[in-house]
């Protein structure tokens, strides 16, 4: 029986996530909680197993501890395999010393030995900071049928947003003839989703050449893709029309959580045809007090609600006490909002306590910025935390709070 895998996935999960500020002070961006009971990395991992890809290398670098613990042996995603499965791939000590990943391409280059262990024909490169559901098997089928050396998943974006992305120009058949990283004046609206399928032999050739170039940034968008185009390789654009969000900023993370709400949510996480798997601790059932008011909100196991919750997403074990109000907010696990406190248009990280009669943030219709409070912070009673404040430690309350 052949021991090779047709396709191996490499999941880039080492980003610092600096634009998420307090939420990534001690946490890698892919490990940031989402939607009450998930973490961002649950989405690409679930997409892999749902697509029939059972060998995944997760490349970590920044604050990897929680991410490593969360993934564990891969059991929640059915990736606890005797051969293949999920494996954490941190930068390692080489014969010339420790070598941090210098860029996305260098991270894959350093792990060619892991890829070659499974002798795959194809390699799919994924990013760990996007929320979406996608069948990679269909993209791989497209890659094979078109005879591509590299296939890039693309999504059509509004022209005014195109300068934020790597932009493809492709002919009517989808063959890419131009790629520009974050162009000031884009001539196309086909944006790269950061999902690539490579024929492995071609990928290895270009990674090795890139590693020998001292002027390279060792990046797929800046170096590998342009070099492949320049080298005459066949690059194809694979169109994707489903839900996809880059949650690299506070605003996009808040918006994507809000997309879970409503009678017909923009992102349906209750789809039995394409389940999103996660590792979450067991909690008691939810409890709703007799005077509680809950409107258009998502509550996870273990929540206790005695006050008011509107248009919000609450993680496991959150307590909203009598007379407290949470509106237009994302509250992560085990937060306590004490009586009389008001939280508006905010993201509150786990294990934080909002003291009695505090005012956090401002109403969404008047606030210009989202307020963020980091993990494990006790906000004293009657503190006022201004809209847009970024509280990553208790000392910040002296500057931002009143």
C-alpha positions, 0 to 999 in steps of 0.5 A: 500500500502506498504511504504517500499523501496526494495533498499535504496542507501547510497552515501558516499560524505564526503571525503576531496579529499586532492589529488585534492589540490587547487580544494578541498580547499573549496569544497567537492570532489564530488562537483568538476566540471567535463566535462564542465557542470557536477559535480562528484556526478551527476554520482552516482545520475543519475545512481540511478534514471536511475536504479529505485532507488529513495531513496538516503542518501548523507553522507557529512562531509568535506566542505559540503556547496556547495554540499548541495546547489547543490543537493538541493531538488534533482529536476534535478535528479528526486529525489524530492519525497514526500516519499524517494528522496534524503536527505543530512545526515551530522554528527549530535549532539547525546546525547554524543556530536557531532560525526564525521564519523570515517570511511565509515562503521561508517558513515553508522552505524550512519545513520541506522535510516534513512535506517530503516525508509524505511524498505528496503531488500537491501542497496547499498553503493556508492562512490561519487568520481567515473565517470561511467555509471552503471545499479544498477538494474542488479547488484541487480538482480545478488545479489538476484539470487545468494543469496549473503549476499554482492555483490561487483562490480569489474573491471579487472585492469592491474596487475601493478595497482592492488596494488592501490585497494581492490583486490578480489579473486573469484572462477569460479562462482564469489564467493569471498574467499579472499579480500585484501586491497591494496596488495603489491603482488596481486594474482588477478586483480579483483578490488573493485569499492567501490560499495556494495549491502548488504542484509540489515539484514546482514549489520546491524548485522556487522555494530553493531558488528563493532561499538562495537569493539574499535580496528576497523577502522570502514571501509568497506574494512579494517573491514566489508568485511574481518569480513563477509568473516571470518564469513562465509557469502556469498560474490559475485563479480559482474563483470563490463566491462564499463567505470569507473574512480576514479577521486581522483587525478589531473592526473586522473581528467584531463585524464577523462575530456580528455576522452570526446574528439575525434570523438569516445569519451571513455566516451559518455555523449550524450547517451539518453538511460542513461542520466547524469543529472545535475543542471546548471545555464542558460547561453547565447549561445556560441559565436565564434569570426571570428578569433577563432580557435577551435580543438577537444574541448568541449565548454559549454553554454556561452563560448566566444572564440576569440582566440585558443582552442585545445584539451580542455574542457571548462565550462560555461561562459569561455572567451578566448580573442584575441590572447590567447591560451588554449591547453590540458587543463580543464577550469572551469566555468567563467574563463577569459583568457585574450589576449596573454595569453597561458595556456597549460596542466593545470586545472583552477578553476572557476572565475579565471582571467589569465592576459594578456600575462601570460604563465601558464604551459608547453606544454604537450609533454614536461611537466611532471606535470599538472599545477593547479590554484584554484578558484577566483584568478587574475593572473597578466599580464605577470606572468609565472606559472611553470609546475606542480605549485599548486596555491590555493591562490593569495599569492602562485603566489609569490612563483610559478610565476615569 
